[in-house]
Amino acid sequence: MCVQLRNVLALFLLAIPCAQALADSYADTIKVFREAGESGQFFGNCYGYAVFPTIGKGGIGVGGAHGKGRVYAGDKHVGNTSMTQITVGLQLGGQAYSQIIFFEDKRAFDEFTGGNFEFGAQATAVAITAGASAQAGTTGPSAGASTSQHDSTTAGKYSKGMAVFTVAKGGLMYEASIGGQKFSYSPKK
């Protein structure tokens, strides 16, 4: 098990520089989500959102993911966040993806920014590009993928005040695992 864990960590550490090399600026990532079908509609009616330009993910049996992001109330940057995920199960490979979490109202925003927030293991996200399969999540919306960004009319909706969308950026990962995402938040100084 120790050798396997070392291999997972090595793969994960190798995936991080690749993910960072692919990283877009926050403005570019927000633009992608604004122009990507149904996720763009959420900007007009949300209280705020958290955006992660790149989350790197890798695993061999045991896996992990990590990414840093910014939290916005309206369109004003109010704080920073990071996401960490540990998964256990059948998985192999590495990938990078962008993620956005919309907060429907102040209650959902306060829940996320109140300290350490966590999505459950059954959480899913709406994948808005062809072949996107990042299992990042919320506690409700179904995962789905469209054939193109233009045609991305997936069933994105708020669940418990939050909606999550992902865009695959690169990599290849086979996964049948369980694990939730844990977020930390710190206000902008």
Buried (B, 14 or more C-beta within 10 A) or exposed (E): EEEEEEBBBEBBEEBBEBBBEBBBEBEEBBEBBBEBBBBBEBBEEBBBBBBBBBBBBBBBBBBBBBBBBBBBBEEEEBBBBBBBBBBEBEBBBBBBBBBBBBBBBEEBBEBBBEEEBEBEBEBBBBBBBEEBBBBBBBBBBEBBBBEEBEEBEBEBBBBEBBBBBBBBBBBEBEBEBEBBBBBEBEEEE
